[in-house]
Amino acid sequence: MMQIVAGIDALDIPALIAESNRKILLHAAVYGPFAQSAPHCEAFAKALRKNDFERLDIIALQDDQPWVPSFFQALRPQSTPDEQLKTINASLRFIEDLEEAYPERVHLYPLRTFPCQPILVIDDTVIFGQYAHCSTHAAHGAWGMIKTDVRKLFDWAEANDIPSSATNEEIAAYRLIAECRHAMNGGRQ
């Protein structure tokens, strides 16, 4: 099943996070807005406290990449270098707080390659948006959601091989999962 909506709020991300039973992967560069949102914070706590919950993987922007200023031209237009650093630091504080509270379940992957789009994977739901050179932030853009077998797609990405029997929808979802795997591996296949 595939769905497109206007604005990420239409997908009720906190509810999806709170209902997660297995795994969450965040590939959205910066997470300060999550830290400022009580519903998001409560949702992460609820998921991470579940006995069967496996892990929260977070691919996060660092300030040590030469392309960070260019990326911020799309992520936060007109932001100053000081504002960019504050945004990155707020994101990292949020992640550090989660790591401290749930050290066995929260895993950070420093973002080493230029991110193509924001992607959230919550169990077998893949959510994706787009960055744009626009004064309106990504949260207000078009967002898609695909229900799929995420483990199978990660296996395909690991093997770097798509079976000939794959459907068009599986291939579309695979591209998103392959992008996450690429970022988690520091830009290596």
Buried (B, 14 or more C-beta within 10 A) or exposed (E): EEEEEEBBEEBEBBEBBBBBEBBBBBBBBBBBBBBEEEBBBEBBBBBBEBEEBBBBBBBBBEEEBEEBEEBBEBBBEEBEEEEBBEBBEBBBEBBEBBBEEBEEBBBBBBBBBBBBBBBBBBBBBBBBBBBBEEEEBBBEBBBBBBBBEBEBBBEBBEEEEBEEEBEEEBEBBBBBBBBBBBBBBEEEE
